[in-house]
Amino acid sequence: MYGYDQTVGPQQQYAPPQQPMNGGYGQQPPLYPEPSPPSLADAVRAFTSGQMIAEDFQQVFATSKVYCPRGDNPGFLALHNTQQPVIPMFTSLKELRRYAGKESKYFVITGAEVIDLLPTGYGFVLDMEGEHRIVFDAKAVEEMVDFAMRRMYG
């Protein structure tokens, strides 16, 4: 035999292969996980109770899903029996169903898309039938657009 002796003697033993811990490299849970952003419903509650400033609310709103009732034609459904026309929007499908019924049609977009697509002169109301309803009139929507533009373009 050339090279080395391949027999295992009394002082030589092969160590069993080691199993990776916790699923392998990079699979360990972080020691300090990043906090997840609040849900839109949580942000509405915090904002309406004064625990969240407008800029923080808008950042959560921009990245959140918003549920909008829809009709037969594309676009937002607006309520015109208010001082200014507003568009009802909801933080969850449950909230939308509470307002519009179980068989209602709807579409889902992000808050950033709402700000981008909302017609000039319209406001919106979040969770109309909810405990923490919040209304943004047309002027507030313009301020949200301005804030989004400053954040995006400096």
N, C-alpha and C positions, 0 to 999 in steps of 0.2 A: 504494500500500500504506500502510495506516495503522499507527501504533505503532512498530515497530522492524523492522529488516532481518533476515529469517529465513535468509538465505544464510550459509553458513559460509565465512568468509574465511581467509586464511593464518594469522592470529594467533588466530582463534576455532576451537576444536574442542570437540565435545561429549565429555565424559568418559563412558566406558561405565558403566552402572550397577554399583555395587559389590555383590558377593555377600556375604551375611552370613557371618561366620567361624564355624566349628564348629557349623553347623546353626542359627544364629540366636541371638537374645537369650535368655539364661537356659539355653542348652544346653551351655555350657562345663563341663567337669568341675571340681568344686571343688578348690581348691588343697590344702586339708586335709580330706579326706573324713572323715565321722564313722565311728568304728570300729563295726563291726557287732557285736551281742551274740554271745556264744559260743553254739554249738548246745547242745542239751540233753545230748548225749553228751559234748561237751567240758566242760560244767559238771559232769557226774557225775564225770569223771576228775579235774577240778581239786578238787572238793569231797572226794572220797575220798582224795586225796593231800595234803589240808591246804592247798592253794593258793587256796582260795576259802572265804570265811566263809559261814555258814548263811544270813544275810539276802540275800547276793548270789545264792546258789544258788536260794533261793526266788523271787527276782525273775525269774530265767531260767526256772525251772520253771513259774511262773504263766503265762507268755506262750508257752510251747512246746507243740507237739503231742505228745500221749502216745497210744501205740497199746495198746489193751486187747483181749485175747481175749474172745470172747463166745460164749454158748451160744444155745439156741433161744429163751430168754426174755430180755426186756430186763434190763439191769443188769450189774454186775460179776460176774466169776467169781472166787470166793475159794478159797484153799487153807486147809484146816482141819487139815492134818497138821503144823502148826508150833505153837510155844508159844502164839502168838496168831494169830488168822486174818489172813492177808495176801492182798492182791490183786496178782497179777502185772501189771506194766505195762512198756512198752518205749519206748526213745527213738527207735526207727526200725522200719519194717516189716521190715527185714532181721533185726533182733534178735528181733522177734516170731516170724518164720518159723523162726529157729534153734530157738526153744523149742517152738513149737506145730505146726510143719510148714507146707508150702507151701499146702495147701488150707484152712488154718484161717480161721475167721470172726473178724472184729475190728471195732472201731469206734475212731474217733479223737476225742479231746476235748483241751481245753487243761488244763494243770496247775491253773489256777485253778478250772476246773470239777471236777477231781478233788477238790480240797480242799473244794469246796462240796457235792459229791454223795456222798462217801465215807461209808458207814455208821459210826456211833459204835462204837468198840471195835475197828475194823479198822485195820490198817496196810497198807502196800504195799511192794512190792519192784520196783525198776527194773532191767531187763536181767538177769533171773535167770540166764541162761546166759552172760552177757557177762563180759568180763575185769574190768570195774569194777562188779560188782553192788553195789547199795546198798539197805539195808532201813530203812524208816521204820516203827517200831512205832506202836501206837495213841497212846501218849503224845507221840511226835514229831509225829504228825499233828495232835493237839490244839494243840501249840505252833505249828505252821504256820498253823492256823486263827486262833489268837490274833494272830500276827504280821500276817496278812492283814487282820484286822479293825482292828488299830491303824493299819496303813498306809492303809486305806480311810477310816476314820472318825476317826482322830486319837487 
